[in-house]
Amino acid sequence: MEPIIPSTRALAVKTYICLALMMTLGSVGNTILDKGMKSLGSIDFSTRAAIWQGVLHTFTSGTIWLGIGCMLLFMVCHMLVLSWADYSFVMPFSALTYALVPLLGYIWLGEYVPPARRVGIVLIVVGVFLVSRTPPRTTPATRDNLAS
């Protein structure tokens, strides 16, 4: 039985959905990891006992495990979308996490975002907007790379 090749529109829709999930999970995961690590305080590397205590506190934190879970799901979405779209299309979208993380840091963690960072964030968003106006896949489609 021949594999069914999805339409270009269906492929684009699932690519954009997966990109949105990827950006959300990556941003939220990084922010949660930051919150979890900051709640533990500074990890001491002066003695073996201090190192093991830091490792124990790190890996018994529910917040850190939640962040790790989000980052694992981010990686799954990233792998999926790379199988559907060009690398040169996917990577600029993943850069949107550089814009979302400072926003989440400001909202959830009370961090200050200096003006120079804000300008950089705007430049990233403009760049992603320009990339989004191109097709997700420019390489020729084959049954092997579209059957998934």
One Martini backbone bead per residue (centre of mass of N, CA, C, O) as a GRO file, in nm:
protein
  148
    1MET     BB    1   0.095   0.037   0.024
    2GLU     BB    2   0.067   0.361  -0.023
    3PRO     BB    3   0.159   0.644   0.093
    4ILE     BB    4   0.030   0.928   0.227
    5ILE     BB    5   0.040   1.249   0.097
    6PRO     BB    6   0.038   1.537   0.223
    7SER     BB    7  -0.060   1.832   0.203
    8THR     BB    8   0.065   2.140   0.211
    9ARG     BB    9  -0.141   2.256   0.410
   10ALA     BB   10  -0.127   2.036   0.629
   11LEU     BB   11   0.176   2.071   0.678
   12ALA     BB   12   0.164   2.369   0.764
   13VAL     BB   13  -0.026   2.341   1.003
   14LYS     BB   14   0.145   2.137   1.172
   15THR     BB   15   0.393   2.317   1.181
   16TYR     BB   16   0.269   2.563   1.334
   17ILE     BB   17   0.173   2.408   1.580
   18CYS     BB   18   0.452   2.296   1.661
   19LEU     BB   19   0.590   2.572   1.686
   20ALA     BB   20   0.411   2.678   1.914
   21LEU     BB   21   0.479   2.455   2.113
   22MET     BB   22   0.782   2.493   2.112
   23MET     BB   23   0.786   2.786   2.217
   24THR     BB   24   0.625   2.742   2.475
   25LEU     BB   25   0.787   2.509   2.607
   26GLY     BB   26   1.062   2.651   2.606
   27SER     BB   27   0.988   2.904   2.770
   28VAL     BB   28   0.857   2.771   3.016
   29GLY     BB   29   1.085   2.576   3.086
   30ASN     BB   30   1.307   2.789   3.137
   31THR     BB   31   1.154   2.948   3.356
   32ILE     BB   32   1.113   2.713   3.555
   33LEU     BB   33   1.409   2.644   3.591
   34ASP     BB   34   1.490   2.914   3.706
   35LYS     BB   35   1.304   2.910   3.950
   36GLY     BB   36   1.414   2.644   4.071
   37MET     BB   37   1.715   2.731   4.100
   38LYS     BB   38   1.664   2.989   4.271
   39SER     BB   39   1.526   2.836   4.511
   40LEU     BB   40   1.800   2.685   4.593
   41GLY     BB   41   2.032   2.843   4.517
   42SER     BB   42   2.350   2.825   4.560
   43ILE     BB   43   2.592   2.613   4.439
   44ASP     BB   44   2.825   2.412   4.599
   45PHE     BB   45   3.189   2.331   4.505
   46SER     BB   46   3.392   2.273   4.760
   47THR     BB   47   3.255   1.988   4.810
   48ARG     BB   48   3.126   1.682   4.785
   49ALA     BB   49   2.888   1.720   4.977
   50ALA     BB   50   2.782   1.979   4.842
   51ILE     BB   51   2.734   1.860   4.567
   52TRP     BB   52   2.534   1.635   4.652
   53GLN     BB   53   2.331   1.826   4.778
   54GLY     BB   54   2.270   1.982   4.516
   55VAL     BB   55   2.173   1.738   4.354
   56LEU     BB   56   1.945   1.651   4.541
   57HIS     BB   57   1.785   1.918   4.531
   58THR     BB   58   1.748   1.927   4.226
   59PHE     BB   59   1.618   1.616   4.188
   60THR     BB   60   1.370   1.696   4.414
   61SER     BB   61   1.240   1.908   4.229
   62GLY     BB   62   0.939   1.979   4.087
   63THR     BB   63   1.008   2.228   3.919
   64ILE     BB   64   1.241   2.105   3.761
   65TRP     BB   65   1.079   1.867   3.638
   66LEU     BB   66   0.883   2.046   3.485
   67GLY     BB   67   1.096   2.181   3.308
   68ILE     BB   68   1.205   1.919   3.184
   69GLY     BB   69   0.940   1.830   3.055
   70CYS     BB   70   0.911   2.073   2.868
   71MET     BB   71   1.186   2.029   2.722
   72LEU     BB   72   1.118   1.750   2.608
   73LEU     BB   73   0.871   1.843   2.441
   74PHE     BB   74   1.026   2.043   2.276
   75MET     BB   75   1.211   1.831   2.138
   76VAL     BB   76   0.988   1.677   1.996
   77CYS     BB   77   0.882   1.914   1.829
   78HIS     BB   78   1.148   1.978   1.690
   79MET     BB   79   1.179   1.709   1.542
   80LEU     BB   80   0.917   1.716   1.386
   81VAL     BB   81   0.954   1.989   1.235
   82LEU     BB   82   1.222   1.899   1.093
   83SER     BB   83   1.063   1.678   0.917
   84TRP     BB   84   0.878   1.917   0.760
   85ALA     BB   85   1.103   2.144   0.763
   86ASP     BB   86   1.321   2.374   0.726
   87TYR     BB   87   1.584   2.483   0.903
   88SER     BB   88   1.568   2.790   0.802
   89PHE     BB   89   1.271   2.805   0.933
   90VAL     BB   90   1.285   2.694   1.231
   91MET     BB   91   1.508   2.854   1.383
   92PRO     BB   92   1.379   3.139   1.391
   93PHE     BB   93   1.137   3.044   1.559
   94SER     BB   94   1.304   2.955   1.809
   95ALA     BB   95   1.391   3.258   1.869
   96LEU     BB   96   1.127   3.346   2.018
   97THR     BB   97   1.221   3.258   2.298
   98TYR     BB   98   1.399   3.519   2.336
   99ALA     BB   99   1.128   3.686   2.376
  100LEU     BB  100   0.960   3.519   2.591
  101VAL     BB  101   1.147   3.491   2.838
  102PRO     BB  102   1.160   3.789   2.929
  103LEU     BB  103   0.857   3.816   2.967
  104LEU     BB  104   0.831   3.591   3.182
  105GLY     BB  105   1.041   3.712   3.374
  106TYR     BB  106   0.876   3.966   3.429
  107ILE     BB  107   0.607   3.834   3.520
  108TRP     BB  108   0.709   3.582   3.717
  109LEU     BB  109   1.012   3.706   3.833
  110GLY     BB  110   1.063   4.027   3.826
  111GLU     BB  111   1.229   4.118   3.591
  112TYR     BB  112   1.452   4.324   3.431
  113VAL     BB  113   1.426   4.493   3.105
  114PRO     BB  114   1.629   4.636   2.917
  115PRO     BB  115   1.629   4.833   2.639
  116ALA     BB  116   1.834   4.670   2.469
  117ARG     BB  117   1.670   4.406   2.483
  118ARG     BB  118   1.410   4.511   2.358
  119VAL     BB  119   1.533   4.569   2.082
  120GLY     BB  120   1.626   4.280   2.026
  121ILE     BB  121   1.344   4.154   2.037
  122VAL     BB  122   1.224   4.312   1.802
  123LEU     BB  123   1.424   4.206   1.588
  124ILE     BB  124   1.345   3.911   1.613
  125VAL     BB  125   1.045   3.939   1.541
  126VAL     BB  126   1.091   4.060   1.262
  127GLY     BB  127   1.254   3.822   1.148
  128VAL     BB  128   1.032   3.608   1.183
  129PHE     BB  129   0.825   3.745   1.006
  130LEU     BB  130   0.989   3.723   0.744
  131VAL     BB  131   1.015   3.411   0.747
  132SER     BB  132   0.698   3.348   0.755
  133ARG     BB  133   0.670   3.447   0.438
  134THR     BB  134   0.774   3.169   0.387
  135PRO     BB  135   0.815   2.861   0.306
  136PRO     BB  136   0.880   2.579   0.493
  137ARG     BB  137   0.933   2.436   0.206
  138THR     BB  138   1.203   2.411  -0.058
  139THR     BB  139   1.230   2.129  -0.086
  140PRO     BB  140   1.185   1.847  -0.224
  141ALA     BB  141   0.933   1.624  -0.230
  142THR     BB  142   0.898   1.311  -0.065
  143ARG     BB  143   0.785   1.023   0.059
  144ASP     BB  144   0.988   0.988   0.292
  145ASN     BB  145   0.957   1.303   0.417
  146LEU     BB  146   0.609   1.287   0.425
  147ALA     BB  147   0.499   1.020   0.573
  148SER     BB  148   0.493   1.144   0.879
   0.00000   0.00000   0.00000
